[in-house]
Amino acid sequence: MKHLDDVNMTYFQHMGRALLLSIRFLLSSAQLIIHALFPFLFINAGKNAVDLYHAQDAL
């Protein structure tokens, strides 16, 4: 459980943040798959996914 000490979170705080981030990435992944098939949809999906990662990482 050293990781929890390193990130200064409780088990449940870490679990919540990790689950939220994984759900957001799942949705971003779906958007990117759709964008791959239909390039005129979700034009900024890749950039938004990266921005989301960096914003979450800063918390």
N, C-alpha and C positions, 0 to 999 in steps of 0.2 A: 504493500500500500504506500510505498515511497512516492509513487507518482501523485497521489492525492496531496501529500505534503508539499511536493514540488510545485503544484498548481494552486495550493492553498484553498482547497475545496473539500467539502464533506463528500461522502460517498453519493448521497442523493443529489447534491448540487452537480457533481460531475456527471452522474447518470442523466440528469435532466438536460444538461447542456449537450452532452454527446448524442442523446436521442434527438434533440431538436436539430442539431447540425446534420445528423444523418438523414432526417426527414427533408430538410431543406435541400441537401445534395441529391436526394432521390427525385425530388421535384425538378431540380435543375437538370438532372440527367434525362428525365422524360422530355423536357423542353428541347434539349440538345438533340435527342433522337428525332423528334418531330422536325427540328430545324434542318437536320441532315437530309431528311426526305423532302421537305418543303422549305427551301432557303428563304422564302419571303415571309415566313412565320418565325417569331421569336428571334429576331435579327440580333439582338444584344444578349442572347442567352449565355454565351460563353463568357463574355465580359462580366455580366451580372453574377455568374457563379463564382468567378475569381474574386470579384469585389466582396461578395458575401463571405467568402472564406477569410479574406483579410480583415473584414470588419469583425467577424466572430473571433478571430485569433487575437484581436486587440482587446477583447473584453477580459 
